[in-house]
Amino acid sequence: MIARFVSVVVLATICLAFAADAKADWLCDFCKHVVRETKRRQCWPKPFIYPDRCAVRAPFVLMVSNGWRRQNMLADHHFVEGKSELTQSGRLKIRWILTEAPRYHRTIYVHTADSAETTAARIQSVRQLAASLVPQGELPDVRRTSISAEGWPASQVDLIGRKFESSTPDPRLPEPVSVGESLE
């Protein structure tokens, strides 16, 4: 049924083309359009799968990138208060980033301080330590970031842990049951 209709339309188009006195460029364009659309319908899902997959994955790529930025960020508690000198936890974090993080995620982010001078001094301090930790090769990228710093100073975490441990009661065994007594 559809094939008959298509053949009638094509035959009518050809007849009209020969009947016209002007050039028949529009007929060639029409035929090319029909061929292109037919081929496009025959391979329909494939041309659209990959752009759709990229569009679906784009938010996840952004989330992973933001997660690594937060993971590799040195916040205020990684520096001595009021100075640009790194604390022990800051030095350990830089060492972890340079040795254990995947190579393509070895960018170090420094949280923006109250002043531009302090931020620049912190970045310089991080670069110096990174240069001393990397024996040879390319130095890691050190960037400034302004995302919020989630985390606590180690002293506060330690205090919470110690208070929790001190509040736990001493272990006790249940009273022994005699042979003749019931367990009710």
C-alpha positions as CSV (number, residue, x, y, z in Angstrom):
1,M,0.0,0.0,0.0
2,I,2.7,2.5,1.0
3,A,5.0,1.3,-1.8
4,R,2.2,2.0,-4.3
5,F,1.6,5.4,-2.9
6,V,5.3,6.3,-3.0
7,S,5.6,5.1,-6.6
8,V,2.6,7.2,-7.7
9,V,4.0,10.3,-6.0
10,V,7.4,9.7,-7.7
11,L,5.8,9.2,-11.1
12,A,3.6,12.3,-10.7
13,T,6.7,14.3,-9.7
14,I,8.6,13.2,-12.7
15,C,5.7,14.0,-15.0
16,L,5.5,17.5,-13.6
17,A,9.2,18.0,-13.9
18,F,9.2,17.2,-17.6
19,A,6.1,19.3,-18.1
20,A,7.8,22.4,-16.6
21,D,9.8,24.7,-19.0
22,A,12.2,25.9,-16.2
23,K,15.2,23.9,-15.0
24,A,14.4,20.9,-12.8
25,D,16.9,21.6,-10.0
26,W,14.2,21.4,-7.5
27,L,13.5,17.8,-8.6
28,C,17.2,16.8,-8.0
29,D,17.0,18.5,-4.6
30,F,13.8,16.7,-3.8
31,C,15.2,13.3,-4.8
32,K,18.4,13.9,-2.7
33,H,16.2,14.8,0.2
34,V,14.2,11.7,-0.1
35,V,17.3,9.5,-0.3
36,R,18.9,11.2,2.6
37,E,15.8,10.9,4.8
38,T,15.3,7.2,3.8
39,K,18.9,6.4,4.8
40,R,18.5,8.4,8.0
41,R,15.4,6.4,9.0
42,Q,17.1,3.1,8.2
43,C,20.0,3.8,10.7
44,W,17.8,5.8,13.1
45,P,19.1,5.2,16.6
46,K,22.8,5.1,15.9
47,P,23.4,8.7,15.0
48,F,21.7,9.9,18.2
49,I,23.0,7.4,20.7
50,Y,26.4,8.9,21.3
51,P,25.3,12.6,21.7
52,D,22.5,11.4,24.1
53,R,25.0,9.4,26.1
54,C,27.4,12.4,26.4
55,A,24.5,14.6,27.5
56,V,23.5,12.1,30.2
57,R,27.1,11.6,31.5
58,A,27.9,15.3,31.5
59,P,26.5,16.0,35.0
60,F,28.3,13.0,36.5
61,V,31.6,14.2,35.0
62,L,31.1,17.6,36.6
63,M,30.3,15.9,40.0
64,V,33.4,13.8,39.8
65,S,35.5,16.8,39.0
66,N,34.0,18.8,41.9
67,G,34.6,15.8,44.2
68,W,38.2,15.6,43.3
69,R,38.6,19.4,43.7
70,R,37.1,19.1,47.2
71,Q,39.2,16.0,48.0
72,N,42.5,17.7,47.0
73,M,41.7,21.1,48.6
74,L,43.8,22.5,51.4
75,A,41.5,24.5,53.7
76,D,42.2,26.9,56.5
77,H,42.8,24.1,59.0
78,H,45.7,22.8,56.9
79,F,47.7,26.0,57.6
80,V,49.0,27.5,60.9
81,E,46.4,30.0,62.1
82,G,47.3,33.5,60.8
83,K,50.2,32.3,58.7
84,S,50.9,30.6,55.4
85,E,52.9,27.8,56.9
86,L,51.5,24.3,56.5
87,T,50.5,22.1,59.5
88,Q,51.4,18.5,59.7
89,S,48.0,17.5,58.3
90,G,48.5,19.8,55.4
91,R,51.9,18.3,54.6
92,L,50.5,14.8,54.9
93,K,47.6,15.7,52.6
94,I,50.0,17.1,49.9
95,R,52.1,14.0,50.2
96,W,48.9,11.9,49.7
97,I,47.9,13.9,46.7
98,L,51.3,13.6,45.1
99,T,51.8,9.9,45.7
100,E,48.5,8.1,46.0
101,A,45.9,10.1,44.0
102,P,45.5,9.1,40.3
103,R,48.0,11.0,38.1
104,Y,45.3,12.9,36.3
105,H,43.8,14.1,39.6
106,R,47.0,15.4,41.1
107,T,46.0,19.1,41.1
108,I,46.3,20.8,44.5
109,Y,43.6,23.3,45.4
110,V,44.2,26.0,48.0
111,H,41.1,27.5,49.6
112,T,40.9,31.3,49.2
113,A,42.0,33.1,52.4
114,D,40.8,36.4,53.8
115,S,43.3,38.4,51.8
116,A,44.9,38.0,48.4
117,E,48.4,38.2,49.9
118,T,47.7,35.4,52.3
119,T,46.3,33.2,49.5
120,A,49.4,33.9,47.4
121,A,51.7,33.1,50.3
122,R,49.8,29.8,50.9
123,I,50.1,28.8,47.3
124,Q,53.8,29.6,47.3
125,S,54.2,27.5,50.5
126,V,52.4,24.6,48.8
127,R,54.5,24.8,45.7
128,Q,57.7,24.7,47.7
129,L,56.7,21.6,49.6
130,A,55.4,19.9,46.4
131,A,58.7,20.7,44.6
132,S,60.6,19.0,47.5
133,L,58.4,15.9,47.5
134,V,58.5,15.3,43.7
135,P,62.0,14.1,42.9
136,Q,62.0,14.9,39.2
137,G,59.5,15.6,36.6
138,E,56.5,17.8,36.2
139,L,55.3,19.7,39.3
140,P,51.7,19.4,40.1
141,D,49.3,22.2,39.3
142,V,48.4,24.4,42.4
143,R,45.2,26.4,42.0
144,R,43.1,28.7,44.1
145,T,39.5,27.7,44.8
146,S,36.6,29.3,46.6
147,I,34.4,26.3,47.2
148,S,33.3,25.8,50.8
149,A,35.7,23.9,53.0
150,E,34.0,21.0,54.6
151,G,36.1,19.5,57.4
152,W,37.2,20.0,60.9
153,P,40.5,20.6,62.6
154,A,42.2,17.5,63.8
155,S,42.2,18.7,67.4
156,Q,38.4,19.0,67.3
157,V,38.0,15.5,65.8
158,D,40.4,14.1,68.4
159,L,38.5,15.8,71.3
160,I,35.2,14.3,70.1
161,G,36.8,10.9,69.8
162,R,38.3,11.1,73.3
163,K,35.0,12.3,74.9
164,F,33.1,9.4,73.2
165,E,35.6,6.9,74.5
166,S,35.5,8.3,78.0
167,S,31.7,8.1,78.1
168,T,31.5,4.4,77.3
169,P,30.6,2.3,80.3
170,D,32.9,-0.5,81.6
171,P,32.1,-3.9,80.2
172,R,30.1,-6.3,82.4
173,L,29.3,-9.9,82.2
174,P,25.8,-11.2,83.0
175,E,25.2,-12.9,86.4
176,P,25.9,-16.6,86.3
177,V,22.9,-18.9,86.2
178,S,22.7,-21.9,88.6
179,V,22.1,-25.3,87.3
180,G,18.7,-25.7,89.1
181,E,17.3,-22.3,88.1
182,S,15.2,-21.7,85.1
183,L,16.3,-19.2,82.5
184,E,13.1,-17.1,82.6
